[in-house]
């Protein structure tokens, strides 16, 4: 009996702990599953990579001016055009010798396995943001060599045992980034980053100012990061999160966003095999650009709203592009395929709606075809004409159906929607530009992209 009382007493002592876990677990199990807002975006990226890339590129060129060569570089159609270096041959030889002795992590191409090793440094540093001069004060060379060898061999390291200092891990993190065969932000994105740094506001008279246009920069970064290889994007997010929280503790560690940018710009954005003298004109712009990445980091890895909406429409086949206000009003109405219908099958139209939709689309395509014919002769003109001729000859329903919105919903000079190849490219008759339909529906002025490079 005494033993039973003791057991009951012990159970009573433990029961509050069990109740705590139960309290925490119960709401989680009863809550509905939260839908990933980027689900359709990721699905589009994996199932239709070319359509995804074209979508992102069309919207980037809406924000920044990329002439033909620069656009070809960003899209991967041509080799990156980078600053030359007088010491290039020597540095290339030096980098080759370094990579000759590379292991799993340092000097090797970026992989998920390598990121997992480097994450040990990032996690350790995130717990030591109070260290003054973090990332500026170098670590001890012998300790760094030992830590480097352990990381290269794939060892799991206990950095909390006191054998290493945060400055050792911080210096080694920069070394790792500097020894990547290609900068973390990649060579082909280099010129695009310079252009994003030039995005500034306009005054009331329409004159360009020196004040950075934060909203457009964030939007451009969001789009550009969606084109990064998955491993680069993953590590960049981890790194910028770390630097963001480091800058938030600058009252203790004395490392502001611009200080951190000065430390990291040479390692994540500078082209390989160049010196500071090669980048004299752009160093300040690059430093400010990396500082902006640190400041805005919590917003940069989300797809813009219009990209999410387009990706959803691509798969669900919804019959209308609704504004934010419309979606709020219709929040209780289901839009898209009915239960049991395949997600990738567009919602079918019947009756007069089909006829009106087809007639309007064909009329819009004919007008667009005439406008394209007036463009100067170029390879891009031939490509557009070839693309337009097929839907004009054999009209068919596409995955992302076009829907004419009410005349009163049009904005800025009676701009009319035009559809091309299911991507729903819009044509602006007033300024002779092709504009992406995937613009923000929040009421902001739509931005146009040039029809020619």
KAMO-V289936 format. One record per residue. N is the residue number from 1. RES is the residue in one small letter. PHI is phi as a letter, one per 30 degrees, with the letter a starting at -180 (none if undefined). NEAR is the number of other ideal C-beta (glycine too) atoms within 12 Angstrom. Layout:
n = <N,N>
res = <RES,RES>
phi = <PHI,PHI>
near = <NEAR,NEAR>
//
This chain:
n = <1,2,3,4,5,6,7,8,9,10,11,12,13,14,15,16,17,18,19,20,21,22,23,24,25,26,27,28,29,30,31,32,33,34,35,36,37,38,39,40,41,42,43,44,45,46,47,48,49,50,51,52,53,54,55,56,57,58,59,60,61,62,63,64,65,66,67,68,69,70,71,72,73,74,75,76,77,78,79,80,81,82,83,84,85,86,87,88,89,90,91,92,93,94,95,96,97,98,99,100,101,102,103,104,105,106,107,108,109,110,111,112,113,114,115,116,117,118,119,120,121,122,123,124,125,126,127,128,129,130,131,132,133,134,135,136,137,138,139,140,141,142,143,144,145,146,147,148,149,150,151,152,153,154,155,156,157,158,159,160,161,162,163,164,165,166,167,168,169,170,171,172,173,174,175,176,177,178,179,180,181,182,183,184,185,186,187,188,189,190,191,192,193,194,195,196,197,198,199,200,201,202,203,204,205,206,207,208,209,210,211,212,213,214,215,216,217,218,219,220,221,222,223,224,225,226,227,228,229,230,231,232,233,234,235,236,237,238,239,240,241,242,243,244,245,246,247,248,249,250,251,252,253,254,255,256,257,258,259,260,261,262,263,264,265,266,267,268,269,270,271,272,273,274,275,276,277,278,279,280,281,282,283,284,285,286,287,288,289,290,291,292,293,294,295,296,297,298,299,300,301,302,303,304,305,306,307,308,309,310,311,312,313,314,315,316,317,318,319,320,321,322,323,324,325,326,327,328,329,330,331,332,333,334,335,336,337,338,339,340,341,342,343,344,345,346,347,348,349,350,351,352,353,354,355,356,357,358,359,360,361,362,363,364,365,366,367,368,369,370,371,372,373,374,375,376,377,378,379,380,381,382,383,384,385,386,387,388,389,390,391,392,393,394,395,396,397,398,399,400,401,402,403,404,405,406,407,408,409,410,411,412,413,414,415,416,417,418,419,420,421,422,423,424,425,426,427,428,429,430,431,432,433,434,435,436,437,438,439,440,441,442,443,444,445,446,447,448,449,450,451,452,453>
res = <x,x,x,x,x,x,x,x,x,x,x,x,x,x,x,x,x,x,x,x,x,x,x,x,x,x,x,x,x,x,x,x,x,x,x,x,x,x,x,x,x,x,x,x,x,x,x,x,x,x,x,x,x,x,x,x,x,x,x,x,x,x,x,x,x,x,x,x,x,x,x,x,x,x,x,x,x,x,x,x,x,x,x,x,x,x,x,x,x,x,x,x,x,x,x,x,x,x,x,x,x,x,x,x,x,x,x,x,x,x,x,x,x,x,x,x,x,x,x,x,x,x,x,x,x,x,x,x,x,x,x,x,x,x,x,x,x,x,x,x,x,x,x,x,x,x,x,x,x,x,x,x,x,x,x,x,x,x,x,x,x,x,x,x,x,x,x,x,x,x,x,x,x,x,x,x,x,x,x,x,x,x,x,x,x,x,x,x,x,x,x,x,x,x,x,x,x,x,x,x,x,x,x,x,x,x,x,x,x,x,x,x,x,x,x,x,x,x,x,x,x,x,x,x,x,x,x,x,x,x,x,x,x,x,x,x,x,x,x,x,x,x,x,x,x,x,x,x,x,x,x,x,x,x,x,x,x,x,x,x,x,x,x,x,x,x,x,x,x,x,x,x,x,x,x,x,x,x,x,x,x,x,x,x,x,x,x,x,x,x,x,x,x,x,x,x,x,x,x,x,x,x,x,x,x,x,x,x,x,x,x,x,x,x,x,x,x,x,x,x,x,x,x,x,x,x,x,x,x,x,x,x,x,x,x,x,x,x,x,x,x,x,x,x,x,x,x,x,x,x,x,x,x,x,x,x,x,x,x,x,x,x,x,x,x,x,x,x,x,x,x,x,x,x,x,x,x,x,x,x,x,x,x,x,x,x,x,x,x,x,x,x,x,x,x,x,x,x,x,x,x,x,x,x,x,x,x,x,x,x,x,x,x,x,x,x,x,x,x,x,x,x,x,x,x,x,x,x,x,x,x,x,x,x,x,x,x,x,x,x,x,x,x,x,x,x,x,x,x,x,x,x,x>
phi = <none,d,d,d,d,d,d,d,d,d,d,d,d,d,d,e,d,d,d,d,d,d,d,d,d,d,d,d,d,d,d,d,d,d,d,d,d,c,e,d,d,d,d,d,d,d,d,b,e,d,d,d,d,d,d,d,d,d,d,d,d,d,c,b,d,b,e,e,d,d,d,d,d,d,d,i,d,b,d,e,c,b,e,d,b,d,c,e,d,d,d,d,d,d,d,d,d,d,d,d,c,d,c,d,c,d,i,c,e,d,b,d,d,d,d,d,d,d,d,d,d,d,d,d,d,d,c,b,d,d,d,d,i,e,i,c,d,d,d,d,d,d,d,d,d,d,d,d,d,d,d,d,d,i,d,d,c,c,d,d,d,j,d,b,c,e,d,d,d,d,d,d,d,d,d,e,d,d,c,d,e,b,e,e,d,i,d,d,c,e,d,d,d,d,d,d,d,d,d,b,d,c,d,d,c,i,d,d,c,c,d,e,d,e,d,d,d,d,d,d,d,e,d,d,d,d,c,d,e,e,d,d,d,d,d,d,d,d,d,d,d,d,d,d,d,d,d,d,c,d,d,c,c,i,b,d,d,d,d,d,d,d,d,c,e,d,c,c,b,d,d,d,i,b,c,d,d,d,c,e,d,c,e,d,d,d,d,d,d,d,d,d,e,d,d,c,e,d,c,d,c,c,d,e,e,d,d,d,d,d,d,d,d,e,c,d,i,d,c,a,c,c,d,d,d,d,d,d,d,c,d,c,c,d,b,k,d,d,e,j,d,e,d,d,c,d,d,d,c,b,i,e,d,d,d,d,d,d,d,d,d,d,d,d,d,d,d,d,d,d,d,d,d,d,d,d,d,a,d,d,d,d,d,d,d,d,d,d,d,d,d,d,d,b,d,b,d,c,d,c,d,c,b,d,d,d,e,d,d,d,b,h,i,h,d,c,d,b,c,b,h,i,d,h,d,c,c,c,d,d,c,i,c,c,b,d,d,d,c,d,c,d,j,d,d,d,c,c,c,d,d,b,d>
near = <7,8,9,10,11,12,13,14,13,13,15,14,12,14,14,12,14,14,14,12,15,14,14,14,13,12,11,13,12,10,10,8,9,8,10,15,17,23,21,32,35,23,23,35,28,16,19,24,18,17,28,29,23,28,40,39,36,38,40,40,36,35,36,34,24,33,18,20,17,28,28,22,29,38,26,19,18,16,11,25,20,27,26,16,21,13,18,19,13,14,22,17,14,18,25,18,14,23,20,13,15,23,23,25,37,36,28,27,21,36,22,20,19,31,34,24,33,41,29,30,42,35,24,32,39,28,20,29,30,20,26,21,25,39,42,24,21,21,30,20,15,14,25,28,19,21,38,35,21,28,40,27,16,19,19,13,30,14,30,14,8,11,18,31,25,37,29,36,40,44,32,42,46,36,31,39,42,29,34,39,25,32,34,43,43,34,29,32,42,35,37,39,42,34,30,41,34,27,33,22,18,15,11,7,7,8,11,14,15,14,15,24,24,19,23,32,33,27,36,42,44,36,38,40,38,36,31,33,25,20,24,35,29,26,38,40,27,31,43,37,26,38,47,33,28,42,35,23,25,26,13,18,28,20,35,26,31,24,26,42,36,28,33,40,39,27,34,39,45,39,34,35,27,27,20,19,14,23,25,13,13,28,25,19,28,38,30,29,40,43,32,36,43,39,29,30,32,20,23,33,29,23,34,39,27,35,37,30,36,38,36,35,37,36,31,30,30,31,26,29,33,26,24,18,13,22,21,13,12,16,12,8,13,13,23,26,21,14,8,7,16,16,23,19,18,28,28,17,21,12,9,10,19,19,14,18,28,24,17,24,33,24,22,31,37,24,25,38,27,18,30,32,18,18,26,14,13,15,16,22,21,16,18,30,25,18,25,33,21,18,31,25,14,12,24,20,24,25,30,36,32,40,28,27,23,14,11,8,21,18,25,19,15,13,26,28,37,37,39,39,29,28,34,39,39,38,35,32,24,16,19,19,27,38,38,36,40,42,35,29,28,20,14,18,17,31,35,29,31,25,32,25,26>
//
